[in-house]
């Protein structure tokens, strides 16, 4: 499933509030207010859970064991791949 855009989320919230339908966030003041709240909430979540830090690139190193050539240990500080 594709990620909803800011406009999609704004339209869904406005629909749930029985507000006017919009085709752009700038169509109504209410749509702009809803979009601002969505943006603030997103940034709060990113700050709270440090999500940007979770997307760092790292290299896997071969184990060097001939009996397990495809096994690679997890780098220090990495909890999931």
mmCIF file of the N, C-alpha and C atoms, coordinates in Angstrom:
data_MODEL
# 
_entry.id   MODEL 
# 
loop_
_atom_site.group_PDB 
_atom_site.id 
_atom_site.type_symbol 
_atom_site.label_atom_id 
_atom_site.label_alt_id 
_atom_site.label_comp_id 
_atom_site.label_asym_id 
_atom_site.label_entity_id 
_atom_site.label_seq_id 
_atom_site.pdbx_PDB_ins_code 
_atom_site.Cartn_x 
_atom_site.Cartn_y 
_atom_site.Cartn_z 
_atom_site.occupancy 
_atom_site.B_iso_or_equiv 
_atom_site.pdbx_formal_charge 
_atom_site.auth_seq_id 
_atom_site.auth_comp_id 
_atom_site.auth_asym_id 
_atom_site.auth_atom_id 
_atom_site.pdbx_PDB_model_num 
ATOM 1   N N  . UNK A 1 1  ? 0.840   -1.179  0.000  1.00 0.00 ? 1  UNK A N  1 
ATOM 2   C CA . UNK A 1 1  ? 0.000   0.000   0.000  1.00 0.00 ? 1  UNK A CA 1 
ATOM 3   C C  . UNK A 1 1  ? 0.884   1.241   0.000  1.00 0.00 ? 1  UNK A C  1 
ATOM 4   N N  . UNK A 1 2  ? 0.549   2.180   -0.834 1.00 0.00 ? 2  UNK A N  1 
ATOM 5   C CA . UNK A 1 2  ? 1.317   3.422   -0.929 1.00 0.00 ? 2  UNK A CA 1 
ATOM 6   C C  . UNK A 1 2  ? 1.100   4.292   0.307  1.00 0.00 ? 2  UNK A C  1 
ATOM 7   N N  . UNK A 1 3  ? 2.123   5.028   0.656  1.00 0.00 ? 3  UNK A N  1 
ATOM 8   C CA . UNK A 1 3  ? 2.004   5.933   1.794  1.00 0.00 ? 3  UNK A CA 1 
ATOM 9   C C  . UNK A 1 3  ? 1.090   7.095   1.420  1.00 0.00 ? 3  UNK A C  1 
ATOM 10  N N  . UNK A 1 4  ? 0.188   7.461   2.314  1.00 0.00 ? 4  UNK A N  1 
ATOM 11  C CA . UNK A 1 4  ? -0.690  8.602   2.018  1.00 0.00 ? 4  UNK A CA 1 
ATOM 12  C C  . UNK A 1 4  ? 0.104   9.910   2.062  1.00 0.00 ? 4  UNK A C  1 
ATOM 13  N N  . UNK A 1 5  ? -0.265  10.831  1.207  1.00 0.00 ? 5  UNK A N  1 
ATOM 14  C CA . UNK A 1 5  ? 0.382   12.142  1.183  1.00 0.00 ? 5  UNK A CA 1 
ATOM 15  C C  . UNK A 1 5  ? -0.243  13.029  2.256  1.00 0.00 ? 5  UNK A C  1 
ATOM 16  N N  . UNK A 1 6  ? 0.359   14.182  2.446  1.00 0.00 ? 6  UNK A N  1 
ATOM 17  C CA . UNK A 1 6  ? -0.196  15.157  3.388  1.00 0.00 ? 6  UNK A CA 1 
ATOM 18  C C  . UNK A 1 6  ? -1.602  15.551  2.961  1.00 0.00 ? 6  UNK A C  1 
ATOM 19  N N  . UNK A 1 7  ? -1.809  15.722  1.659  1.00 0.00 ? 7  UNK A N  1 
ATOM 20  C CA . UNK A 1 7  ? -3.138  16.065  1.155  1.00 0.00 ? 7  UNK A CA 1 
ATOM 21  C C  . UNK A 1 7  ? -4.131  14.936  1.433  1.00 0.00 ? 7  UNK A C  1 
ATOM 22  N N  . UNK A 1 8  ? -3.726  13.690  1.217  1.00 0.00 ? 8  UNK A N  1 
ATOM 23  C CA . UNK A 1 8  ? -4.609  12.553  1.490  1.00 0.00 ? 8  UNK A CA 1 
ATOM 24  C C  . UNK A 1 8  ? -5.050  12.533  2.950  1.00 0.00 ? 8  UNK A C  1 
ATOM 25  N N  . UNK A 1 9  ? -4.081  12.695  3.845  1.00 0.00 ? 9  UNK A N  1 
ATOM 26  C CA . UNK A 1 9  ? -4.401  12.693  5.280  1.00 0.00 ? 9  UNK A CA 1 
ATOM 27  C C  . UNK A 1 9  ? -5.314  13.854  5.644  1.00 0.00 ? 9  UNK A C  1 
ATOM 28  N N  . UNK A 1 10 ? -5.031  15.017  5.085  1.00 0.00 ? 10 UNK A N  1 
ATOM 29  C CA . UNK A 1 10 ? -5.861  16.193  5.352  1.00 0.00 ? 10 UNK A CA 1 
ATOM 30  C C  . UNK A 1 10 ? -7.282  15.960  4.873  1.00 0.00 ? 10 UNK A C  1 
ATOM 31  N N  . UNK A 1 11 ? -7.434  15.411  3.676  1.00 0.00 ? 11 UNK A N  1 
ATOM 32  C CA . UNK A 1 11 ? -8.768  15.135  3.138  1.00 0.00 ? 11 UNK A CA 1 
ATOM 33  C C  . UNK A 1 11 ? -9.519  14.124  4.002  1.00 0.00 ? 11 UNK A C  1 
ATOM 34  N N  . UNK A 1 12 ? -8.833  13.102  4.473  1.00 0.00 ? 12 UNK A N  1 
ATOM 35  C CA . UNK A 1 12 ? -9.491  12.087  5.318  1.00 0.00 ? 12 UNK A CA 1 
ATOM 36  C C  . UNK A 1 12 ? -9.961  12.677  6.642  1.00 0.00 ? 12 UNK A C  1 
ATOM 37  N N  . UNK A 1 13 ? -9.122  13.519  7.234  1.00 0.00 ? 13 UNK A N  1 
ATOM 38  C CA . UNK A 1 13 ? -9.501  14.145  8.507  1.00 0.00 ? 13 UNK A CA 1 
ATOM 39  C C  . UNK A 1 13 ? -10.667 15.100  8.299  1.00 0.00 ? 13 UNK A C  1 
ATOM 40  N N  . UNK A 1 14 ? -10.607 15.913  7.257  1.00 0.00 ? 14 UNK A N  1 
ATOM 41  C CA . UNK A 1 14 ? -11.707 16.844  6.980  1.00 0.00 ? 14 UNK A CA 1 
ATOM 42  C C  . UNK A 1 14 ? -13.000 16.081  6.708  1.00 0.00 ? 14 UNK A C  1 
ATOM 43  N N  . UNK A 1 15 ? -12.918 14.966  6.017  1.00 0.00 ? 15 UNK A N  1 
ATOM 44  C CA . UNK A 1 15 ? -14.103 14.153  5.746  1.00 0.00 ? 15 UNK A CA 1 
ATOM 45  C C  . UNK A 1 15 ? -14.679 13.599  7.052  1.00 0.00 ? 15 UNK A C  1 
ATOM 46  N N  . UNK A 1 16 ? -13.813 13.142  7.931  1.00 0.00 ? 16 UNK A N  1 
ATOM 47  C CA . UNK A 1 16 ? -14.274 12.611  9.218  1.00 0.00 ? 16 UNK A CA 1 
ATOM 48  C C  . UNK A 1 16 ? -14.917 13.693  10.077 1.00 0.00 ? 16 UNK A C  1 
ATOM 49  N N  . UNK A 1 17 ? -14.523 14.948  9.851  1.00 0.00 ? 17 UNK A N  1 
ATOM 50  C CA . UNK A 1 17 ? -15.093 16.068  10.594 1.00 0.00 ? 17 UNK A CA 1 
ATOM 51  C C  . UNK A 1 17 ? -16.317 16.651  9.895  1.00 0.00 ? 17 UNK A C  1 
ATOM 52  N N  . UNK A 1 18 ? -16.735 16.036  8.790  1.00 0.00 ? 18 UNK A N  1 
ATOM 53  C CA . UNK A 1 18 ? -17.848 16.553  7.974  1.00 0.00 ? 18 UNK A CA 1 
ATOM 54  C C  . UNK A 1 18 ? -17.590 17.984  7.519  1.00 0.00 ? 18 UNK A C  1 
ATOM 55  N N  . UNK A 1 19 ? -16.349 18.270  7.160  1.00 0.00 ? 19 UNK A N  1 
ATOM 56  C CA . UNK A 1 19 ? -15.968 19.591  6.657  1.00 0.00 ? 19 UNK A CA 1 
ATOM 57  C C  . UNK A 1 19 ? -16.041 19.607  5.136  1.00 0.00 ? 19 UNK A C  1 
ATOM 58  N N  . UNK A 1 20 ? -15.766 20.776  4.570  1.00 0.00 ? 20 UNK A N  1 
ATOM 59  C CA . UNK A 1 20 ? -15.779 20.919  3.116  1.00 0.00 ? 20 UNK A CA 1 
ATOM 60  C C  . UNK A 1 20 ? -14.684 20.066  2.482  1.00 0.00 ? 20 UNK A C  1 
ATOM 61  N N  . UNK A 1 21 ? -14.983 19.473  1.317  1.00 0.00 ? 21 UNK A N  1 
ATOM 62  C CA . UNK A 1 21 ? -13.988 18.728  0.560  1.00 0.00 ? 21 UNK A CA 1 
ATOM 63  C C  . UNK A 1 21 ? -13.014 19.709  -0.073 1.00 0.00 ? 21 UNK A C  1 
ATOM 64  N N  . UNK A 1 22 ? -11.731 19.336  -0.131 1.00 0.00 ? 22 UNK A N  1 
ATOM 65  C CA . UNK A 1 22 ? -10.720 20.202  -0.722 1.00 0.00 ? 22 UNK A CA 1 
ATOM 66  C C  . UNK A 1 22 ? -9.906  19.423  -1.751 1.00 0.00 ? 22 UNK A C  1 
ATOM 67  N N  . UNK A 1 23 ? -9.394  20.142  -2.737 1.00 0.00 ? 23 UNK A N  1 
ATOM 68  C CA . UNK A 1 23 ? -8.506  19.553  -3.732 1.00 0.00 ? 23 UNK A CA 1 
ATOM 69  C C  . UNK A 1 23 ? -7.055  19.956  -3.493 1.00 0.00 ? 23 UNK A C  1 
ATOM 70  N N  . UNK A 1 24 ? -6.859  20.945  -2.638 1.00 0.00 ? 24 UNK A N  1 
ATOM 71  C CA . UNK A 1 24 ? -5.527  21.401  -2.271 1.00 0.00 ? 24 UNK A CA 1 
ATOM 72  C C  . UNK A 1 24 ? -5.577  21.886  -0.824 1.00 0.00 ? 24 UNK A C  1 
ATOM 73  N N  . UNK A 1 25 ? -4.470  21.780  -0.145 1.00 0.00 ? 25 UNK A N  1 
ATOM 74  C CA . UNK A 1 25 ? -4.421  22.197  1.258  1.00 0.00 ? 25 UNK A CA 1 
ATOM 75  C C  . UNK A 1 25 ? -4.738  23.676  1.399  1.00 0.00 ? 25 UNK A C  1 
ATOM 76  N N  . UNK A 1 26 ? -4.386  24.455  0.408  1.00 0.00 ? 26 UNK A N  1 
ATOM 77  C CA . UNK A 1 26 ? -4.609  25.904  0.483  1.00 0.00 ? 26 UNK A CA 1 
ATOM 78  C C  . UNK A 1 26 ? -6.046  26.310  0.146  1.00 0.00 ? 26 UNK A C  1 
ATOM 79  N N  . UNK A 1 27 ? -6.926  25.348  -0.107 1.00 0.00 ? 27 UNK A N  1 
ATOM 80  C CA . UNK A 1 27 ? -8.308  25.679  -0.468 1.00 0.00 ? 27 UNK A CA 1 
ATOM 81  C C  . UNK A 1 27 ? -9.068  26.344  0.677  1.00 0.00 ? 27 UNK A C  1 
ATOM 82  N N  . UNK A 1 28 ? -8.846  25.900  1.892  1.00 0.00 ? 28 UNK A N  1 
ATOM 83  C CA . UNK A 1 28 ? -9.552  26.492  3.032  1.00 0.00 ? 28 UNK A CA 1 
ATOM 84  C C  . UNK A 1 28 ? -8.583  26.700  4.200  1.00 0.00 ? 28 UNK A C  1 
ATOM 85  N N  . UNK A 1 29 ? -8.935  27.589  5.083  1.00 0.00 ? 29 UNK A N  1 
ATOM 86  C CA . UNK A 1 29 ? -8.139  27.827  6.287  1.00 0.00 ? 29 UNK A CA 1 
ATOM 87  C C  . UNK A 1 29 ? -8.140  26.576  7.152  1.00 0.00 ? 29 UNK A C  1 
ATOM 88  N N  . UNK A 1 30 ? -9.285  25.913  7.214  1.00 0.00 ? 30 UNK A N  1 
ATOM 89  C CA . UNK A 1 30 ? -9.408  24.703  8.023  1.00 0.00 ? 30 UNK A CA 1 
ATOM 90  C C  . UNK A 1 30 ? -8.463  23.613  7.515  1.00 0.00 ? 30 UNK A C  1 
ATOM 91  N N  . UNK A 1 31 ? -8.338  23.459  6.202  1.00 0.00 ? 31 UNK A N  1 
ATOM 92  C CA . UNK A 1 31 ? -7.430  22.462  5.631  1.00 0.00 ? 31 UNK A CA 1 
ATOM 93  C C  . UNK A 1 31 ? -5.982  22.792  5.982  1.00 0.00 ? 31 UNK A C  1 
ATOM 94  N N  . UNK A 1 32 ? -5.632  24.068  5.952  1.00 0.00 ? 32 UNK A N  1 
ATOM 95  C CA . UNK A 1 32 ? -4.278  24.477  6.318  1.00 0.00 ? 32 UNK A CA 1 
ATOM 96  C C  . UNK A 1 32 ? -3.996  24.177  7.785  1.00 0.00 ? 32 UNK A C  1 
ATOM 97  N N  . UNK A 1 33 ? -4.986  24.404  8.645  1.00 0.00 ? 33 UNK A N  1 
ATOM 98  C CA . UNK A 1 33 ? -4.818  24.117  10.066 1.00 0.00 ? 33 UNK A CA 1 
ATOM 99  C C  . UNK A 1 33 ? -4.633  22.623  10.315 1.00 0.00 ? 33 UNK A C  1 
ATOM 100 N N  . UNK A 1 34 ? -5.424  21.803  9.629  1.00 0.00 ? 34 UNK A N  1 
ATOM 101 C CA . UNK A 1 34 ? -5.299  20.350  9.777  1.00 0.00 ? 34 UNK A CA 1 
ATOM 102 C C  . UNK A 1 34 ? -3.921  19.904  9.288  1.00 0.00 ? 34 UNK A C  1 
ATOM 103 N N  . UNK A 1 35 ? -3.472  20.410  8.148  1.00 0.00 ? 35 UNK A N  1 
ATOM 104 C CA . UNK A 1 35 ? -2.162  20.050  7.608  1.00 0.00 ? 35 UNK A CA 1 
ATOM 105 C C  . UNK A 1 35 ? -1.045  20.454  8.570  1.00 0.00 ? 35 UNK A C  1 
ATOM 106 N N  . UNK A 1 36 ? -1.176  21.614  9.198  1.00 0.00 ? 36 UNK A N  1 
ATOM 107 C CA . UNK A 1 36 ? -0.173  22.055  10.172 1.00 0.00 ? 36 UNK A CA 1 
ATOM 108 C C  . UNK A 1 36 ? -0.103  21.100  11.361 1.00 0.00 ? 36 UNK A C  1 
ATOM 109 N N  . UNK A 1 37 ? -1.242  20.651  11.834 1.00 0.00 ? 37 UNK A N  1 
ATOM 110 C CA . UNK A 1 37 ? -1.279  19.708  12.959 1.00 0.00 ? 37 UNK A CA 1 
ATOM 111 C C  . UNK A 1 37 ? -0.650  18.377  12.552 1.00 0.00 ? 37 UNK A C  1 
ATOM 112 N N  . UNK A 1 38 ? -0.913  17.927  11.330 1.00 0.00 ? 38 UNK A N  1 
ATOM 113 C CA . UNK A 1 38 ? -0.303  16.679  10.842 1.00 0.00 ? 38 UNK A CA 1 
ATOM 114 C C  . UNK A 1 38 ? 1.214   16.830  10.797 1.00 0.00 ? 38 UNK A C  1 
ATOM 115 N N  . UNK A 1 39 ? 1.693   17.944  10.276 1.00 0.00 ? 39 UNK A N  1 
ATOM 116 C CA . UNK A 1 39 ? 3.143   18.195  10.199 1.00 0.00 ? 39 UNK A CA 1 
ATOM 117 C C  . UNK A 1 39 ? 3.763   18.204  11.598 1.00 0.00 ? 39 UNK A C  1 
ATOM 118 N N  . UNK A 1 40 ? 3.151   18.918  12.520 1.00 0.00 ? 40 UNK A N  1 
ATOM 119 C CA . UNK A 1 40 ? 3.666   18.997  13.890 1.00 0.00 ? 40 UNK A CA 1 
ATOM 120 C C  . UNK A 1 40 ? 3.705   17.616  14.539 1.00 0.00 ? 40 UNK A C  1 
ATOM 121 N N  . UNK A 1 41 ? 2.651   16.849  14.346 1.00 0.00 ? 41 UNK A N  1 
ATOM 122 C CA . UNK A 1 41 ? 2.582   15.513  14.934 1.00 0.00 ? 41 UNK A CA 1 
ATOM 123 C C  . UNK A 1 41 ? 3.663   14.614  14.349 1.00 0.00 ? 41 UNK A C  1 
ATOM 124 N N  . UNK A 1 42 ? 3.852   14.677  13.029 1.00 0.00 ? 42 UNK A N  1 
ATOM 125 C CA . UNK A 1 42 ? 4.902   13.889  12.384 1.00 0.00 ? 42 UNK A CA 1 
ATOM 126 C C  . UNK A 1 42 ? 6.273   14.238  12.955 1.00 0.00 ? 42 UNK A C  1 
ATOM 127 N N  . UNK A 1 43 ? 6.568   15.521  13.062 1.00 0.00 ? 43 UNK A N  1 
ATOM 128 C CA . UNK A 1 43 ? 7.863   15.931  13.595 1.00 0.00 ? 43 UNK A CA 1 
ATOM 129 C C  . UNK A 1 43 ? 8.041   15.517  15.049 1.00 0.00 ? 43 UNK A C  1 
ATOM 130 N N  . UNK A 1 44 ? 6.960   15.564  15.830 1.00 0.00 ? 44 UNK A N  1 
ATOM 131 C CA . UNK A 1 44 ? 7.025   15.102  17.224 1.00 0.00 ? 44 UNK A CA 1 
ATOM 132 C C  . UNK A 1 44 ? 7.359   13.614  17.288 1.00 0.00 ? 44 UNK A C  1 
ATOM 133 N N  . UNK A 1 45 ? 6.759   12.824  16.415 1.00 0.00 ? 45 UNK A N  1 
ATOM 134 C CA . UNK A 1 45 ? 7.023   11.377  16.391 1.00 0.00 ? 45 UNK A CA 1 
ATOM 135 C C  . UNK A 1 45 ? 8.465   11.110  15.985 1.00 0.00 ? 45 UNK A C  1 
ATOM 136 N N  . UNK A 1 46 ? 8.950   11.813  14.968 1.00 0.00 ? 46 UNK A N  1 
ATOM 137 C CA . UNK A 1 46 ? 10.336  11.627  14.521 1.00 0.00 ? 46 UNK A CA 1 
ATOM 138 C C  . UNK A 1 46 ? 11.302  11.992  15.645 1.00 0.00 ? 46 UNK A C  1 
ATOM 139 N N  . UNK A 1 47 ? 11.043  13.081  16.356 1.00 0.00 ? 47 UNK A N  1 
ATOM 140 C CA . UNK A 1 47 ? 11.906  13.486  17.468 1.00 0.00 ? 47 UNK A CA 1 
ATOM 141 C C  . UNK A 1 47 ? 11.836  12.494  18.620 1.00 0.00 ? 47 UNK A C  1 
ATOM 142 N N  . UNK A 1 48 ? 10.641  12.040  18.944 1.00 0.00 ? 48 UNK A N  1 
ATOM 143 C CA . UNK A 1 48 ? 10.441  11.137  20.085 1.00 0.00 ? 48 UNK A CA 1 
ATOM 144 C C  . UNK A 1 48 ? 11.155  9.807   19.884 1.00 0.00 ? 48 UNK A C  1 
ATOM 145 N N  . UNK A 1 49 ? 11.058  9.235   18.704 1.00 0.00 ? 49 UNK A N  1 
ATOM 146 C CA . UNK A 1 49 ? 11.593  7.897   18.454 1.00 0.00 ? 49 UNK A CA 1 
ATOM 147 C C  . UNK A 1 49 ? 12.903  7.906   17.679 1.00 0.00 ? 49 UNK A C  1 
ATOM 148 N N  . UNK A 1 50 ? 13.458  9.075   17.391 1.00 0.00 ? 50 UNK A N  1 
ATOM 149 C CA . UNK A 1 50 ? 14.742  9.206   16.701 1.00 0.00 ? 50 UNK A CA 1 
ATOM 150 C C  . UNK A 1 50 ? 14.759  8.354   15.434 1.00 0.00 ? 50 UNK A C  1 
ATOM 151 N N  . UNK A 1 51 ? 13.727  8.484   14.612 1.00 0.00 ? 51 UNK A N  1 
ATOM 152 C CA . UNK A 1 51 ? 13.564  7.639   13.434 1.00 0.00 ? 51 UNK A CA 1 
ATOM 153 C C  . UNK A 1 51 ? 14.615  7.893   12.368 1.00 0.00 ? 51 UNK A C  1 
ATOM 154 N N  . UNK A 1 52 ? 15.095  9.093   12.225 1.00 0.00 ? 52 UNK A N  1 
ATOM 155 C CA . UNK A 1 52 ? 16.088  9.368   11.195 1.00 0.00 ? 52 UNK A CA 1 
ATOM 156 C C  . UNK A 1 52 ? 17.401  8.658   11.490 1.00 0.00 ? 52 UNK A C  1 
ATOM 157 N N  . UNK A 1 53 ? 17.728  8.489   12.750 1.00 0.00 ? 53 UNK A N  1 
ATOM 158 C CA . UNK A 1 53 ? 18.961  7.799   13.121 1.00 0.00 ? 53 UNK A CA 1 
ATOM 159 C C  . UNK A 1 53 ? 18.888  6.316   12.785 1.00 0.00 ? 53 UNK A C  1 
ATOM 160 N N  . UNK A 1 54 ? 17.686  5.780   12.646 1.00 0.00 ? 54 UNK A N  1 
ATOM 161 C CA . UNK A 1 54 ? 17.522  4.361   12.366 1.00 0.00 ? 54 UNK A CA 1 
ATOM 162 C C  . UNK A 1 54 ? 17.799  4.013   10.915 1.00 0.00 ? 54 UNK A C  1 
ATOM 163 N N  . UNK A 1 55 ? 17.989  4.996   10.053 1.00 0.00 ? 55 UNK A N  1 
ATOM 164 C CA . UNK A 1 55 ? 18.183  4.737   8.633  1.00 0.00 ? 55 UNK A CA 1 
ATOM 165 C C  . UNK A 1 55 ? 19.618  5.016   8.183  1.00 0.00 ? 55 UNK A C  1 
ATOM 166 N N  . UNK A 1 56 ? 20.571  4.584   8.948  1.00 0.00 ? 56 UNK A N  1 
ATOM 167 C CA . UNK A 1 56 ? 21.964  4.769   8.580  1.00 0.00 ? 56 UNK A CA 1 
ATOM 168 C C  . UNK A 1 56 ? 22.459  3.543   7.818  1.00 0.00 ? 56 UNK A C  1 
ATOM 169 N N  . UNK A 1 57 ? 23.311  3.785   6.851  1.00 0.00 ? 57 UNK A N  1 
ATOM 170 C CA . UNK A 1 57 ? 23.896  2.701   6.072  1.00 0.00 ? 57 UNK A CA 1 
ATOM 171 C C  . UNK A 1 57 ? 25.022  2.047   6.870  1.00 0.00 ? 57 UNK A C  1 
ATOM 172 N N  . UNK A 1 58 ? 25.169  0.748   6.694  1.00 0.00 ? 58 UNK A N  1 
ATOM 173 C CA . UNK A 1 58 ? 26.273  0.036   7.328  1.00 0.00 ? 58 UNK A CA 1 
ATOM 174 C C  . UNK A 1 58 ? 26.672  -1.114  6.416  1.00 0.00 ? 58 UNK A C  1 
ATOM 175 N N  . UNK A 1 59 ? 27.855  -1.632  6.632  1.00 0.00 ? 59 UNK A N  1 
ATOM 176 C CA . UNK A 1 59 ? 28.354  -2.754  5.831  1.00 0.00 ? 59 UNK A CA 1 
ATOM 177 C C  . UNK A 1 59 ? 28.360  -4.015  6.669  1.00 0.00 ? 59 UNK A C  1 
ATOM 178 N N  . UNK A 1 60 ? 28.050  -5.104  6.029  1.00 0.00 ? 60 UNK A N  1 
ATOM 179 C CA . UNK A 1 60 ? 28.138  -6.403  6.691  1.00 0.00 ? 60 UNK A CA 1 
ATOM 180 C C  . UNK A 1 60 ? 29.489  -7.016  6.357  1.00 0.00 ? 60 UNK A C  1 
ATOM 181 N N  . UNK A 1 61 ? 30.079  -7.697  7.312  1.00 0.00 ? 61 UNK A N  1 
ATOM 182 C CA . UNK A 1 61 ? 31.362  -8.337  7.114  1.00 0.00 ? 61 UNK A CA 1 
ATOM 183 C C  . UNK A 1 61 ? 31.178  -9.845  7.113  1.00 0.00 ? 61 UNK A C  1 
ATOM 184 N N  . UNK A 1 62 ? 31.867  -10.504 6.223  1.00 0.00 ? 62 UNK A N  1 
ATOM 185 C CA . UNK A 1 62 ? 31.783  -11.965 6.155  1.00 0.00 ? 62 UNK A CA 1 
ATOM 186 C C  . UNK A 1 62 ? 32.347  -12.562 7.435  1.00 0.00 ? 62 UNK A C  1 
ATOM 187 N N  . UNK A 1 63 ? 31.796  -13.703 7.833  1.00 0.00 ? 63 UNK A N  1 
ATOM 188 C CA . UNK A 1 63 ? 32.243  -14.339 9.070  1.00 0.00 ? 63 UNK A CA 1 
ATOM 189 C C  . UNK A 1 63 ? 33.631  -14.943 8.918  1.00 0.00 ? 63 UNK A C  1 
ATOM 190 N N  . UNK A 1 64 ? 34.008  -15.290 7.694  1.00 0.00 ? 64 UNK A N  1 
ATOM 191 C CA . UNK A 1 64 ? 35.324  -15.877 7.470  1.00 0.00 ? 64 UNK A CA 1 
ATOM 192 C C  . UNK A 1 64 ? 35.389  -17.351 7.820  1.00 0.00 ? 64 UNK A C  1 
ATOM 193 N N  . UNK A 1 65 ? 34.249  -17.940 8.134  1.00 0.00 ? 65 UNK A N  1 
ATOM 194 C CA . UNK A 1 65 ? 34.193  -19.351 8.479  1.00 0.00 ? 65 UNK A CA 1 
ATOM 195 C C  . UNK A 1 65 ? 33.829  -20.160 7.236  1.00 0.00 ? 65 UNK A C  1 
ATOM 196 N N  . UNK A 1 66 ? 34.663  -21.104 6.806  1.00 0.00 ? 66 UNK A N  1 
ATOM 197 C CA . UNK A 1 66 ? 34.358  -21.871 5.602  1.00 0.00 ? 66 UNK A CA 1 
ATOM 198 C C  . UNK A 1 66 ? 33.082  -22.710 5.721  1.00 0.00 ? 66 UNK A C  1 
ATOM 199 N N  . UNK A 1 67 ? 32.718  -23.100 6.924  1.00 0.00 ? 67 UNK A N  1 
ATOM 200 C CA . UNK A 1 67 ? 31.514  -23.914 7.095  1.00 0.00 ? 67 UNK A CA 1 
ATOM 201 C C  . UNK A 1 67 ? 30.241  -23.080 7.030  1.00 0.00 ? 67 UNK A C  1 
ATOM 202 N N  . UNK A 1 68 ? 30.354  -21.780 7.218  1.00 0.00 ? 68 UNK A N  1 
ATOM 203 C CA . UNK A 1 68 ? 29.217  -20.861 7.161  1.00 0.00 ? 68 UNK A CA 1 
ATOM 204 C C  . UNK A 1 68 ? 29.590  -19.608 6.369  1.00 0.00 ? 68 UNK A C  1 
ATOM 205 N N  . UNK A 1 69 ? 29.820  -19.745 5.077  1.00 0.00 ? 69 UNK A N  1 
ATOM 206 C CA . UNK A 1 69 ? 30.286  -18.597 4.298  1.00 0.00 ? 69 UNK A CA 1 
ATOM 207 C C  . UNK A 1 69 ? 29.241  -17.496 4.107  1.00 0.00 ? 69 UNK A C  1 
ATOM 208 N N  . UNK A 1 70 ? 27.967  -17.832 4.251  1.00 0.00 ? 70 UNK A N  1 
ATOM 209 C CA . UNK A 1 70 ? 26.922  -16.823 4.046  1.00 0.00 ? 70 UNK A CA 1 
ATOM 210 C C  . UNK A 1 70 ? 26.481  -16.146 5.343  1.00 0.00 ? 70 UNK A C  1 
ATOM 211 N N  . UNK A 1 71 ? 27.031  -16.525 6.459  1.00 0.00 ? 71 UNK A N  1 
ATOM 212 C CA . UNK A 1 71 ? 26.665  -15.919 7.737  1.00 0.00 ? 71 UNK A CA 1 
ATOM 213 C C  . UNK A 1 71 ? 27.510  -14.685 7.987  1.00 0.00 ? 71 UNK A C  1 
ATOM 214 N N  . UNK A 1 72 ? 26.833  -13.622 8.436  1.00 0.00 ? 72 UNK A N  1 
ATOM 215 C CA . UNK A 1 72 ? 27.516  -12.371 8.730  1.00 0.00 ? 72 UNK A CA 1 
ATOM 216 C C  . UNK A 1 72 ? 27.043  -11.839 10.067 1.00 0.00 ? 72 UNK A C  1 
ATOM 217 N N  . UNK A 1 73 ? 27.964  -11.519 10.955 1.00 0.00 ? 73 UNK A N  1 
ATOM 218 C CA . UNK A 1 73 ? 27.537  -10.982 12.261 1.00 0.00 ? 73 UNK A CA 1 
ATOM 219 C C  . UNK A 1 73 ? 26.947  -9.587  12.121 1.00 0.00 ? 73 UNK A C  1 
ATOM 220 N N  . UNK A 1 74 ? 26.031  -9.271  13.004 1.00 0.00 ? 74 UNK A N  1 
ATOM 221 C CA . UNK A 1 74 ? 25.438  -7.936  13.021 1.00 0.00 ? 74 UNK A CA 1 
ATOM 222 C C  . UNK A 1 74 ? 26.453  -6.942  13.539 1.00 0.00 ? 74 UNK A C  1 
ATOM 223 N N  . UNK A 1 75 ? 26.533  -5.774  12.925 1.00 0.00 ? 75 UNK A N  1 
ATOM 224 C CA . UNK A 1 75 ? 27.450  -4.732  13.435 1.00 0.00 ? 75 UNK A CA 1 
ATOM 225 C C  . UNK A 1 75 ? 27.027  -4.274  14.824 1.00 0.00 ? 75 UNK A C  1 
ATOM 226 N N  . UNK A 1 76 ? 27.980  -3.776  15.555 1.00 0.00 ? 76 UNK A N  1 
ATOM 227 C CA . UNK A 1 76 ? 27.730  -3.276  16.911 1.00 0.00 ? 76 UNK A CA 1 
ATOM 228 C C  . UNK A 1 76 ? 26.704  -2.140  16.847 1.00 0.00 ? 76 UNK A C  1 
ATOM 229 N N  . UNK A 1 77 ? 25.686  -2.178  17.693 1.00 0.00 ? 77 UNK A N  1 
ATOM 230 C CA . UNK A 1 77 ? 24.686  -1.131  17.744 1.00 0.00 ? 77 UNK A CA 1 
ATOM 231 C C  . UNK A 1 77 ? 23.521  -1.321  16.772 1.00 0.00 ? 77 UNK A C  1 
ATOM 232 N N  . UNK A 1 78 ? 23.601  -2.344  15.936 1.00 0.00 ? 78 UNK A N  1 
ATOM 233 C CA . UNK A 1 78 ? 22.519  -2.627  14.981 1.00 0.00 ? 78 UNK A CA 1 
ATOM 234 C C  . UNK A 1 78 ? 21.602  -3.675  15.586 1.00 0.00 ? 78 UNK A C  1 
ATOM 235 N N  . UNK A 1 79 ? 20.299  -3.393  15.604 1.00 0.00 ? 79 UNK A N  1 
ATOM 236 C CA . UNK A 1 79 ? 19.347  -4.318  16.226 1.00 0.00 ? 79 UNK A CA 1 
ATOM 237 C C  . UNK A 1 79 ? 18.504  -5.062  15.219 1.00 0.00 ? 79 UNK A C  1 
ATOM 238 N N  . UNK A 1 80 ? 18.426  -4.555  13.996 1.00 0.00 ? 80 UNK A N  1 
ATOM 239 C CA . UNK A 1 80 ? 17.618  -5.197  12.966 1.00 0.00 ? 80 UNK A CA 1 
ATOM 240 C C  . UNK A 1 80 ? 18.123  -4.782  11.597 1.00 0.00 ? 80 UNK A C  1 
ATOM 241 N N  . UNK A 1 81 ? 17.904  -5.645  10.632 1.00 0.00 ? 81 UNK A N  1 
ATOM 242 C CA . UNK A 1 81 ? 18.293  -5.341  9.251  1.00 0.00 ? 81 UNK A CA 1 
ATOM 243 C C  . UNK A 1 81 ? 17.032  -5.185  8.432  1.00 0.00 ? 81 UNK A C  1 
# 
